[in-house]
Amino acid sequence: MSQVRCPICFNRHLQVVVRQLADVVYDEDGDHEVTDVYGDVDFDDDSFVVCATNHGGCGHVGTLKEFSA
């Protein structure tokens, strides 16, 4: 099993861009409201990742695959 961590500073606190299905209602002004979310949060090897600086990380960016040792 591979370890997921920053390849620069080895921090394991990461911020991952995820996908999730949601109902969104837009009004005439272009503002929006999320009215419901469905299912699980989804991400994969191609998801964008940031080494979380709010947890002592270095801010390095890449894909989840690049963060997997």
N, C-alpha and C positions, 0 to 999 in steps of 0.2 A: 504494500500500500504506500502511495506517495504522500509526502508531507506537503501541505500547502502553506507557504510562507513567502515573505519578500526575499527575492534573490540578492538584494543589496544588504539589508540590515537584519534579515532573518526574523522580523516581526511577524507574528501570526494574527494580529488584529488588522483585518482588511475591510475595505469598503467595496462592495460588489454591486454593479448595476444589474438589477433583476427585472424580470418580466412578470406581469400579472394582469389578468383580464379584469377590466373595470367598466361599469356604466358611468358615462360622463355626460352631463347635460350642459350645453352651451347656451348662454342667453344672447340677446341681440347686440350687446356691447362687446361680445367676445369673451367675457368672463365665463368661468366654468365651475361646476360643482361635481365632485365624485359622489355618486349616490349609492353605489354598491361595489364590492370587490368579490371576485370568485376564485376558487381553487387555490392551489399551492403557489408559492413564490418559485419561479423557475430561473435557472442560470446554467451555463455550460462552459466548456473550455474556452469559448470565444468571448465570454463576458468581460467587460471592462472592469479592471480592479485598480484601486489606489491603496497603497500602504498607509494605514490610518495614522496621521500625525497627531490626532487627539489621544492616541494610545502609545506615544513614544516612537512612532514609525518615521520613516524618512520621506514619505510622499511619492515614492517611486510609482509609476503607472505602467500598466501593461494588460495582458489578457490573463485569465485564470490559468491557462495552460503554461504561461511563462512563469507563474508563481508556484507551479507544482514541481517539486524536486523529483 
